């Protein structure tokens, strides 16, 4: 059972960090798009 837990942890931990990186990219892109929209002229 201990071996199974270790194997699952070795798979889940990198997936967690990949998910965090993906979320950070989405936040940055959203921030840039919102900033562009705020700074645009309303003409």
TORKEVO-857687 format. One record per residue: residue in three letters; residue number from 1; x, y, z of N, C-alpha, C, O in turn. Coordinates in nm, 2 decimals. Example, Ala and Ser with C-alpha at 12.3 -4.5 7.8 and 13.67 -1.06 7.14 Angstrom:
// TORKEVO-857687
<lolo><code>ALA</code><pos>1</pos><n_c1>1.32</n_c1><n_c2>-0.57</n_c2><n_c3>0.78</n_c3><ca_c1>1.23</ca_c1><ca_c2>-0.45</ca_c2><ca_c3>0.78</ca_c3><c_c1>1.32</c_c1><c_c2>-0.33</c_c2><c_c3>0.78</c_c3><o_c1>1.42</o_c1><o_c2>-0.33</o_c2><o_c3>0.85</o_c3></lolo>
<lolo><code>SER</code><pos>2</pos><n_c1>1.28</n_c1><n_c2>-0.22</n_c2><n_c3>0.71</n_c3><ca_c1>1.37</ca_c1><ca_c2>-0.11</ca_c2><ca_c3>0.71</ca_c3><c_c1>1.29</c_c1><c_c2>0.00</c_c2><c_c3>0.79</c_c3><o_c1>1.34</o_c1><o_c2>0.11</o_c2><o_c3>0.80</o_c3></lolo>
This chain:
// TORKEVO-857687
<lolo><code>UNK</code><pos>1</pos><n_c1>0.08</n_c1><n_c2>-0.12</n_c2><n_c3>0.00</n_c3><ca_c1>0.00</ca_c1><ca_c2>0.00</ca_c2><ca_c3>0.00</ca_c3><c_c1>0.09</c_c1><c_c2>0.13</c_c2><c_c3>0.00</c_c3><o_c1>0.05</o_c1><o_c2>0.22</o_c2><o_c3>-0.07</o_c3></lolo>
<lolo><code>UNK</code><pos>2</pos><n_c1>0.20</n_c1><n_c2>0.12</n_c2><n_c3>0.07</n_c3><ca_c1>0.29</ca_c1><ca_c2>0.24</ca_c2><ca_c3>0.08</ca_c3><c_c1>0.34</c_c1><c_c2>0.27</c_c2><c_c3>-0.06</c_c3><o_c1>0.36</o_c1><o_c2>0.38</o_c2><o_c3>-0.09</o_c3></lolo>
<lolo><code>UNK</code><pos>3</pos><n_c1>0.37</n_c1><n_c2>0.16</n_c2><n_c3>-0.13</n_c3><ca_c1>0.43</ca_c1><ca_c2>0.18</ca_c2><ca_c3>-0.27</ca_c3><c_c1>0.33</c_c1><c_c2>0.25</c_c2><c_c3>-0.36</c_c3><o_c1>0.36</o_c1><o_c2>0.34</o_c2><o_c3>-0.44</o_c3></lolo>
<lolo><code>UNK</code><pos>4</pos><n_c1>0.20</n_c1><n_c2>0.21</n_c2><n_c3>-0.35</n_c3><ca_c1>0.09</ca_c1><ca_c2>0.28</ca_c2><ca_c3>-0.43</ca_c3><c_c1>0.08</c_c1><c_c2>0.42</c_c2><c_c3>-0.39</c_c3><o_c1>0.07</o_c1><o_c2>0.51</o_c2><o_c3>-0.48</o_c3></lolo>
<lolo><code>UNK</code><pos>5</pos><n_c1>0.09</n_c1><n_c2>0.46</n_c2><n_c3>-0.27</n_c3><ca_c1>0.08</ca_c1><ca_c2>0.60</ca_c2><ca_c3>-0.22</ca_c3><c_c1>0.19</c_c1><c_c2>0.68</c_c2><c_c3>-0.28</c_c3><o_c1>0.17</o_c1><o_c2>0.79</o_c2><o_c3>-0.32</o_c3></lolo>
<lolo><code>UNK</code><pos>6</pos><n_c1>0.31</n_c1><n_c2>0.62</n_c2><n_c3>-0.27</n_c3><ca_c1>0.43</ca_c1><ca_c2>0.69</ca_c2><ca_c3>-0.32</ca_c3><c_c1>0.42</c_c1><c_c2>0.71</c_c2><c_c3>-0.48</c_c3><o_c1>0.46</o_c1><o_c2>0.82</o_c2><o_c3>-0.53</o_c3></lolo>
<lolo><code>UNK</code><pos>7</pos><n_c1>0.37</n_c1><n_c2>0.61</n_c2><n_c3>-0.55</n_c3><ca_c1>0.36</ca_c1><ca_c2>0.63</ca_c2><ca_c3>-0.69</ca_c3><c_c1>0.26</c_c1><c_c2>0.73</c_c2><c_c3>-0.73</c_c3><o_c1>0.28</o_c1><o_c2>0.81</o_c2><o_c3>-0.82</o_c3></lolo>
<lolo><code>UNK</code><pos>8</pos><n_c1>0.14</n_c1><n_c2>0.73</n_c2><n_c3>-0.66</n_c3><ca_c1>0.04</ca_c1><ca_c2>0.83</ca_c2><ca_c3>-0.68</ca_c3><c_c1>0.09</c_c1><c_c2>0.97</c_c2><c_c3>-0.65</c_c3><o_c1>0.07</o_c1><o_c2>1.07</o_c2><o_c3>-0.73</o_c3></lolo>
<lolo><code>UNK</code><pos>9</pos><n_c1>0.17</n_c1><n_c2>0.99</n_c2><n_c3>-0.54</n_c3><ca_c1>0.22</ca_c1><ca_c2>1.12</ca_c2><ca_c3>-0.51</ca_c3><c_c1>0.32</c_c1><c_c2>1.16</c_c2><c_c3>-0.61</c_c3><o_c1>0.32</o_c1><o_c2>1.28</o_c2><o_c3>-0.64</o_c3></lolo>
<lolo><code>UNK</code><pos>10</pos><n_c1>0.40</n_c1><n_c2>1.07</n_c2><n_c3>-0.67</n_c3><ca_c1>0.50</ca_c1><ca_c2>1.11</ca_c2><ca_c3>-0.77</ca_c3><c_c1>0.43</c_c1><c_c2>1.16</c_c2><c_c3>-0.90</c_c3><o_c1>0.48</o_c1><o_c2>1.24</o_c2><o_c3>-0.97</o_c3></lolo>
<lolo><code>UNK</code><pos>11</pos><n_c1>0.30</n_c1><n_c2>1.11</n_c2><n_c3>-0.92</n_c3><ca_c1>0.23</ca_c1><ca_c2>1.16</ca_c2><ca_c3>-1.04</ca_c3><c_c1>0.15</c_c1><c_c2>1.29</c_c2><c_c3>-1.01</c_c3><o_c1>0.15</o_c1><o_c2>1.38</o_c2><o_c3>-1.09</o_c3></lolo>
<lolo><code>UNK</code><pos>12</pos><n_c1>0.09</n_c1><n_c2>1.29</n_c2><n_c3>-0.89</n_c3><ca_c1>0.00</ca_c1><ca_c2>1.41</ca_c2><ca_c3>-0.86</ca_c3><c_c1>0.08</c_c1><c_c2>1.54</c_c2><c_c3>-0.83</c_c3><o_c1>0.03</o_c1><o_c2>1.64</o_c2><o_c3>-0.87</o_c3></lolo>
<lolo><code>UNK</code><pos>13</pos><n_c1>0.19</n_c1><n_c2>1.53</n_c2><n_c3>-0.77</n_c3><ca_c1>0.27</ca_c1><ca_c2>1.65</ca_c2><ca_c3>-0.74</ca_c3><c_c1>0.31</c_c1><c_c2>1.73</c_c2><c_c3>-0.87</c_c3><o_c1>0.28</o_c1><o_c2>1.85</o_c2><o_c3>-0.87</o_c3></lolo>
<lolo><code>UNK</code><pos>14</pos><n_c1>0.37</n_c1><n_c2>1.67</n_c2><n_c3>-0.97</n_c3><ca_c1>0.39</ca_c1><ca_c2>1.74</ca_c2><ca_c3>-1.09</ca_c3><c_c1>0.27</c_c1><c_c2>1.80</c_c2><c_c3>-1.16</c_c3><o_c1>0.27</o_c1><o_c2>1.91</o_c2><o_c3>-1.21</o_c3></lolo>
<lolo><code>UNK</code><pos>15</pos><n_c1>0.16</n_c1><n_c2>1.72</n_c2><n_c3>-1.15</n_c3><ca_c1>0.03</ca_c1><ca_c2>1.77</ca_c2><ca_c3>-1.21</ca_c3><c_c1>-0.02</c_c1><c_c2>1.89</c_c2><c_c3>-1.14</c_c3><o_c1>-0.07</o_c1><o_c2>1.98</o_c2><o_c3>-1.20</o_c3></lolo>
<lolo><code>UNK</code><pos>16</pos><n_c1>0.00</n_c1><n_c2>1.89</n_c2><n_c3>-1.01</n_c3><ca_c1>-0.04</ca_c1><ca_c2>2.01</ca_c2><ca_c3>-0.93</ca_c3><c_c1>0.04</c_c1><c_c2>2.13</c_c2><c_c3>-0.97</c_c3><o_c1>-0.02</o_c1><o_c2>2.24</o_c2><o_c3>-0.99</o_c3></lolo>
<lolo><code>UNK</code><pos>17</pos><n_c1>0.17</n_c1><n_c2>2.12</n_c2><n_c3>-0.99</n_c3><ca_c1>0.25</ca_c1><ca_c2>2.24</ca_c2><ca_c3>-1.03</ca_c3><c_c1>0.22</c_c1><c_c2>2.28</c_c2><c_c3>-1.17</c_c3><o_c1>0.23</o_c1><o_c2>2.40</o_c2><o_c3>-1.20</o_c3></lolo>
<lolo><code>UNK</code><pos>18</pos><n_c1>0.19</n_c1><n_c2>2.19</n_c2><n_c3>-1.26</n_c3><ca_c1>0.15</ca_c1><ca_c2>2.22</ca_c2><ca_c3>-1.40</ca_c3><c_c1>0.02</c_c1><c_c2>2.30</c_c2><c_c3>-1.39</c_c3><o_c1>0.00</o_c1><o_c2>2.39</o_c2><o_c3>-1.47</o_c3></lolo>
<lolo><code>UNK</code><pos>19</pos><n_c1>-0.07</n_c1><n_c2>2.25</n_c2><n_c3>-1.31</n_c3><ca_c1>-0.20</ca_c1><ca_c2>2.32</ca_c2><ca_c3>-1.30</ca_c3><c_c1>-0.18</c_c1><c_c2>2.46</c_c2><c_c3>-1.24</c_c3><o_c1>-0.25</o_c1><o_c2>2.56</o_c2><o_c3>-1.29</o_c3></lolo>
<lolo><code>UNK</code><pos>20</pos><n_c1>-0.09</n_c1><n_c2>2.48</n_c2><n_c3>-1.14</n_c3><ca_c1>-0.06</ca_c1><ca_c2>2.61</ca_c2><ca_c3>-1.09</ca_c3><c_c1>0.00</c_c1><c_c2>2.70</c_c2><c_c3>-1.19</c_c3><o_c1>-0.04</o_c1><o_c2>2.82</o_c2><o_c3>-1.20</o_c3></lolo>
<lolo><code>UNK</code><pos>21</pos><n_c1>0.09</n_c1><n_c2>2.65</n_c2><n_c3>-1.27</n_c3><ca_c1>0.15</ca_c1><ca_c2>2.73</ca_c2><ca_c3>-1.38</ca_c3><c_c1>0.05</c_c1><c_c2>2.77</c_c2><c_c3>-1.48</c_c3><o_c1>0.05</o_c1><o_c2>2.89</o_c2><o_c3>-1.53</o_c3></lolo>
<lolo><code>UNK</code><pos>22</pos><n_c1>-0.04</n_c1><n_c2>2.68</n_c2><n_c3>-1.52</n_c3><ca_c1>-0.15</ca_c1><ca_c2>2.71</ca_c2><ca_c3>-1.62</ca_c3><c_c1>-0.24</c_c1><c_c2>2.82</c_c2><c_c3>-1.56</c_c3><o_c1>-0.28</o_c1><o_c2>2.91</o_c2><o_c3>-1.64</o_c3></lolo>
<lolo><code>UNK</code><pos>23</pos><n_c1>-0.27</n_c1><n_c2>2.81</n_c2><n_c3>-1.44</n_c3><ca_c1>-0.36</ca_c1><ca_c2>2.91</ca_c2><ca_c3>-1.38</ca_c3><c_c1>-0.29</c_c1><c_c2>3.05</c_c2><c_c3>-1.37</c_c3><o_c1>-0.36</o_c1><o_c2>3.15</o_c2><o_c3>-1.40</o_c3></lolo>
<lolo><code>UNK</code><pos>24</pos><n_c1>-0.16</n_c1><n_c2>3.05</n_c2><n_c3>-1.34</n_c3><ca_c1>-0.09</ca_c1><ca_c2>3.17</ca_c2><ca_c3>-1.34</ca_c3><c_c1>-0.09</c_c1><c_c2>3.24</c_c2><c_c3>-1.48</c_c3><o_c1>-0.10</o_c1><o_c2>3.36</o_c2><o_c3>-1.49</o_c3></lolo>
<lolo><code>UNK</code><pos>25</pos><n_c1>-0.07</n_c1><n_c2>3.16</n_c2><n_c3>-1.58</n_c3><ca_c1>-0.07</ca_c1><ca_c2>3.21</ca_c2><ca_c3>-1.72</ca_c3><c_c1>-0.21</c_c1><c_c2>3.27</c_c2><c_c3>-1.76</c_c3><o_c1>-0.21</o_c1><o_c2>3.37</o_c2><o_c3>-1.82</o_c3></lolo>
<lolo><code>UNK</code><pos>26</pos><n_c1>-0.31</n_c1><n_c2>3.20</n_c2><n_c3>-1.72</n_c3><ca_c1>-0.45</ca_c1><ca_c2>3.25</ca_c2><ca_c3>-1.74</ca_c3><c_c1>-0.47</c_c1><c_c2>3.39</c_c2><c_c3>-1.67</c_c3><o_c1>-0.53</o_c1><o_c2>3.48</o_c2><o_c3>-1.73</o_c3></lolo>
<lolo><code>UNK</code><pos>27</pos><n_c1>-0.42</n_c1><n_c2>3.40</n_c2><n_c3>-1.55</n_c3><ca_c1>-0.44</ca_c1><ca_c2>3.52</ca_c2><ca_c3>-1.47</ca_c3><c_c1>-0.36</c_c1><c_c2>3.63</c_c2><c_c3>-1.54</c_c3><o_c1>-0.41</o_c1><o_c2>3.75</o_c2><o_c3>-1.55</o_c3></lolo>
<lolo><code>UNK</code><pos>28</pos><n_c1>-0.24</n_c1><n_c2>3.61</n_c2><n_c3>-1.59</n_c3><ca_c1>-0.16</ca_c1><ca_c2>3.71</ca_c2><ca_c3>-1.65</ca_c3><c_c1>-0.23</c_c1><c_c2>3.75</c_c2><c_c3>-1.78</c_c3><o_c1>-0.24</o_c1><o_c2>3.87</o_c2><o_c3>-1.81</o_c3></lolo>
<lolo><code>UNK</code><pos>29</pos><n_c1>-0.27</n_c1><n_c2>3.66</n_c2><n_c3>-1.86</n_c3><ca_c1>-0.34</ca_c1><ca_c2>3.69</ca_c2><ca_c3>-1.99</ca_c3><c_c1>-0.47</c_c1><c_c2>3.77</c_c2><c_c3>-1.96</c_c3><o_c1>-0.49</o_c1><o_c2>3.87</o_c2><o_c3>-2.03</o_c3></lolo>
<lolo><code>UNK</code><pos>30</pos><n_c1>-0.54</n_c1><n_c2>3.73</n_c2><n_c3>-1.86</n_c3><ca_c1>-0.67</ca_c1><ca_c2>3.81</ca_c2><ca_c3>-1.83</ca_c3><c_c1>-0.63</c_c1><c_c2>3.95</c_c2><c_c3>-1.78</c_c3><o_c1>-0.70</o_c1><o_c2>4.04</o_c2><o_c3>-1.82</o_c3></lolo>
<lolo><code>UNK</code><pos>31</pos><n_c1>-0.53</n_c1><n_c2>3.96</n_c2><n_c3>-1.70</n_c3><ca_c1>-0.49</ca_c1><ca_c2>4.09</ca_c2><ca_c3>-1.66</ca_c3><c_c1>-0.45</c_c1><c_c2>4.18</c_c2><c_c3>-1.77</c_c3><o_c1>-0.49</o_c1><o_c2>4.30</o_c2><o_c3>-1.78</o_c3></lolo>
<lolo><code>UNK</code><pos>32</pos><n_c1>-0.37</n_c1><n_c2>4.13</n_c2><n_c3>-1.87</n_c3><ca_c1>-0.33</ca_c1><ca_c2>4.21</ca_c2><ca_c3>-1.98</ca_c3><c_c1>-0.45</c_c1><c_c2>4.25</c_c2><c_c3>-2.07</c_c3><o_c1>-0.46</o_c1><o_c2>4.37</o_c2><o_c3>-2.11</o_c3></lolo>
<lolo><code>UNK</code><pos>33</pos><n_c1>-0.54</n_c1><n_c2>4.16</n_c2><n_c3>-2.09</n_c3><ca_c1>-0.66</ca_c1><ca_c2>4.19</ca_c2><ca_c3>-2.17</ca_c3><c_c1>-0.75</c_c1><c_c2>4.30</c_c2><c_c3>-2.10</c_c3><o_c1>-0.80</o_c1><o_c2>4.39</o_c2><o_c3>-2.17</o_c3></lolo>
<lolo><code>UNK</code><pos>34</pos><n_c1>-0.76</n_c1><n_c2>4.28</n_c2><n_c3>-1.97</n_c3><ca_c1>-0.84</ca_c1><ca_c2>4.38</ca_c2><ca_c3>-1.90</ca_c3><c_c1>-0.77</c_c1><c_c2>4.52</c_c2><c_c3>-1.90</c_c3><o_c1>-0.84</o_c1><o_c2>4.62</o_c2><o_c3>-1.91</o_c3></lolo>
<lolo><code>UNK</code><pos>35</pos><n_c1>-0.64</n_c1><n_c2>4.52</n_c2><n_c3>-1.89</n_c3><ca_c1>-0.57</ca_c1><ca_c2>4.65</ca_c2><ca_c3>-1.89</ca_c3><c_c1>-0.58</c_c1><c_c2>4.71</c_c2><c_c3>-2.02</c_c3><o_c1>-0.60</o_c1><o_c2>4.84</o_c2><o_c3>-2.03</o_c3></lolo>
<lolo><code>UNK</code><pos>36</pos><n_c1>-0.57</n_c1><n_c2>4.63</n_c2><n_c3>-2.13</n_c3><ca_c1>-0.59</ca_c1><ca_c2>4.69</ca_c2><ca_c3>-2.27</ca_c3><c_c1>-0.73</c_c1><c_c2>4.75</c_c2><c_c3>-2.28</c_c3><o_c1>-0.75</o_c1><o_c2>4.86</o_c2><o_c3>-2.33</o_c3></lolo>
<lolo><code>UNK</code><pos>37</pos><n_c1>-0.83</n_c1><n_c2>4.68</n_c2><n_c3>-2.23</n_c3><ca_c1>-0.97</ca_c1><ca_c2>4.73</ca_c2><ca_c3>-2.23</ca_c3><c_c1>-0.99</c_c1><c_c2>4.86</c_c2><c_c3>-2.15</c_c3><o_c1>-1.06</o_c1><o_c2>4.95</o_c2><o_c3>-2.20</o_c3></lolo>
<lolo><code>UNK</code><pos>38</pos><n_c1>-0.92</n_c1><n_c2>4.87</n_c2><n_c3>-2.04</n_c3><ca_c1>-0.93</ca_c1><ca_c2>4.99</ca_c2><ca_c3>-1.96</ca_c3><c_c1>-0.86</c_c1><c_c2>5.11</c_c2><c_c3>-2.02</c_c3><o_c1>-0.91</o_c1><o_c2>5.22</o_c2><o_c3>-2.01</o_c3></lolo>
<lolo><code>UNK</code><pos>39</pos><n_c1>-0.76</n_c1><n_c2>5.09</n_c2><n_c3>-2.09</n_c3><ca_c1>-0.68</ca_c1><ca_c2>5.19</ca_c2><ca_c3>-2.15</ca_c3><c_c1>-0.72</c_c1><c_c2>5.24</c_c2><c_c3>-2.29</c_c3><o_c1>-0.68</o_c1><o_c2>5.34</o_c2><o_c3>-2.34</o_c3></lolo>
<lolo><code>UNK</code><pos>40</pos><n_c1>-0.81</n_c1><n_c2>5.16</n_c2><n_c3>-2.35</n_c3><ca_c1>-0.86</ca_c1><ca_c2>5.20</ca_c2><ca_c3>-2.48</ca_c3><c_c1>-0.95</c_c1><c_c2>5.32</c_c2><c_c3>-2.48</c_c3><o_c1>-1.01</o_c1><o_c2>5.35</o_c2><o_c3>-2.37</o_c3></lolo>
<lolo><code>UNK</code><pos>41</pos><n_c1>-0.95</n_c1><n_c2>5.39</n_c2><n_c3>-2.59</n_c3><ca_c1>-1.04</ca_c1><ca_c2>5.51</ca_c2><ca_c3>-2.60</ca_c3><c_c1>-1.18</c_c1><c_c2>5.45</c_c2><c_c3>-2.62</c_c3><o_c1>-1.20</o_c1><o_c2>5.35</o_c2><o_c3>-2.68</o_c3></lolo>
<lolo><code>UNK</code><pos>42</pos><n_c1>-1.28</n_c1><n_c2>5.53</n_c2><n_c3>-2.57</n_c3><ca_c1>-1.42</ca_c1><ca_c2>5.48</ca_c2><ca_c3>-2.58</ca_c3><c_c1>-1.49</c_c1><c_c2>5.54</c_c2><c_c3>-2.70</c_c3><o_c1>-1.61</o_c1><o_c2>5.54</o_c2><o_c3>-2.71</o_c3></lolo>
<lolo><code>UNK</code><pos>43</pos><n_c1>-1.41</n_c1><n_c2>5.58</n_c2><n_c3>-2.80</n_c3><ca_c1>-1.47</ca_c1><ca_c2>5.63</ca_c2><ca_c3>-2.93</ca_c3><c_c1>-1.54</c_c1><c_c2>5.53</c_c2><c_c3>-3.01</c_c3><o_c1>-1.59</o_c1><o_c2>5.55</o_c2><o_c3>-3.11</o_c3></lolo>
